[in-house]
Amino acid sequence: MKRRTLDFLFATGGVLLAGLLLVLGLVLQHNADFAKSYVHDQLSAQKIVFTPVAGLSDQEKKAACLVNYAGQPLVTGKQAECYANQYIALHLSEVNGGKTYAQTSTDARAARAAATAAQQANAANAADLDKAATVLEAKVETLFKGETLRGLLLTSYGFSVFGDKASQAATVCFIVFGLLLALSIAGFVHAATKGDKIVQ
């Protein structure tokens, strides 16, 4: 096969591959832009604002991100992760001695069953058991709301991470696209300027 033909084939293949990488990069970048704007819009709609530094407790000040984001509106995935893991998680741990919604709910059901049984038996401590069950049920409600919000914020964070990864992949595609295009152009130039040497 002639060297010129071989150069032309390689250069053409390089252009086609570069074109595919360009399309892939554009698709990935579009997805990254969508993820970023979607997360921003959804978080902005929640109107969450980080507590100013002056309002942070000593425990909260131990979380560097709460200090860094103090007073700012929550609009990014990284901020959502910080708020969920450092602010909400901290306060949820204080609701019932670190117990989760599921654990507290189990305790509350058992306490309510004990209170109901005591009332039916006209036990002397029936009122105390009812009060204790009511307190636990209120904690269940608080934990449910807090853990739900925390989960939603962490989902937004995860979505933003996928967007960041897509943006990084798009950048790689664009770089490789540029290299392949440059090499392909060099191949066409070489094919046009060199002789028809036979390559065995």
N, C-alpha and C positions, 0 to 999 in steps of 0.2 A: 504494500500500500504506500502511496506517495505521502511524504511528510506533510505537504500542504493539506492534503485531504484529512490526515490524522489530526492536524492542528485545528482544522475547521470543525471536525466532529467533536473534539474535546471542548472547543470554545462554545459550540452550539449547546452541548450538554450542560456546560457551566451556566449559560444564560438561562436555560430552562429551569435548572435547579435554583438559580438565584431568584427567578421569578416566583417559584413555589415558596421559597423562604420569605420573600417580600410579602406575599399574600398571607402566609402564616403569621408573620410578624404583625401585620396590620390587624388581623383577626384577634390575636392575643392582646394587642394594645387597646383595641376597642373594648374587649372584655375587661381589661384592667381599668380603663376609664369609667366603664359602667359600674364596676364594683366600688370604685372610689366615690363616685357621685351618689350612688344608691345608699351606701353606708352613711355618707355625710347627710343626705336628705332625711333618712330615717332617724338618725340620732338627733339632728337639729329639731325635728318635730317633737321630741320628748322634752325639750326645754330644760335639760339638766345642766346645772352650773356647779362647778367644783366649789367647795367651801373656801372662802378666803383664808389666808394663812392665820390671821388673827382668830378665826373661829375654829381652827383645828385643835383637837385634843393632843396631849403629849403622845399618846399612842398613835394617833393618825400622823403626826409629824415624823414618825419613824419611817413612813413610806415616802421615799424620795419623790415619787411621781405625784403624790397628792400635794406636795409642796410646790413642785414644778408647774403643775396645772392649776394651782390655787386661783380661784376667781374666774377661770376661763369656762366658756361654754363647752359642753361635751359634744364634739362633732367628728372625731376620728376613731378608727378602730383601736389604736394604741391607748387613747384616752378611755375608751369603753373597757378595755382590759384592766386598766388601772382602777377605774371606779368600781368595777365588779369584784376584783380580787383583793383590793386594798381597803376600800371604803365599805361596800355592802357586806362583804364576807366578814369584816371585822365586827360590824354591828350585829350581824346575824349570830356570830359566835357568842354574843353577850345576851341573847334573848333567853336561852334555856341551857346555860352552862356548856355551850358548844355543841349541843345536840342538833341534829338536822330536822327538817320538816317531817320526814318519815318517822324518825325516832320519837319526836315529840307527839306526833299524831297517834302513834301506838300507845304512848303513855297517857294521852288524853282520853282515848277510848277506854282504857283500863280504869282510869280514875272516874269516868262517867258511869261505868258499869258498877263500880264499887259504891258510888254515891246513890245510884238508883236502888241498889240492893239495900243500902242502909236506910233509905227513905221508906222502902216497902216494909222493912222490919222495925220501923220506928226507933232506930238506934239513936243513942244520945249524940253521936258525932255526925249525924246525917248532914247537918247544916255545914259543918266544917269540910266534909268530903265534897259537898256540892260546890262550895266556894273554891276549893282546890281544883276541881275539875273545870270550873269556869275559867280560872286563871290559865290553866294549861290550854284550853280551847282558844283563848285569845292569843296565846303564844303560837299556836298552830297557824292561826290566820296570819299573823305577822310574818312567820317563817315562810309560809306559802307565797305571800306577795313578794317578799324579799328574794327568795330563791328563784322565783319566776323572772323577776326583773334582771337578776344576775345572769341567769341562763340566756335571756334575750340579748343582753349586752355582750356576753361572750360569743354568742352566735354571730353578732355583727363583727366582732373582732376577727373571728375565724374567716368570715367572708372577705374582710379587708386583707387578710394574709394571702388568700387565694388571688386577690387582685394584685398584690405586690409581686407574687411569684409570676403571674402572667406578664406583668410589666418587665420583670427581669428576663423572662424567656423571650419577650418581644425584642428587647435590646440585643440579646445574643443573635437572634434571627437577622436583625438589621445589620449587625457587624459582619456576620458571615455572608450576608447578601452583598455587602459592599466589596468584600474580599473576592468572592466568586465573580462578581461583575468585572472587577479590575483585571482578574486573571483571564477571564473570557475575552475581554477587549485586547489584552496582550496577545492572546492566542490568535485572534483574528488578524491583528497587525503582523504577527509572525508568519501566519499563513499567506498574507498578501505580499510580504517583502522577501520571503525566502524562496529558494528554488524548489523544484519538484523532486527532491531527493527521495529515493526509494527506502522505505523503512522495512526491514525484514524482521 
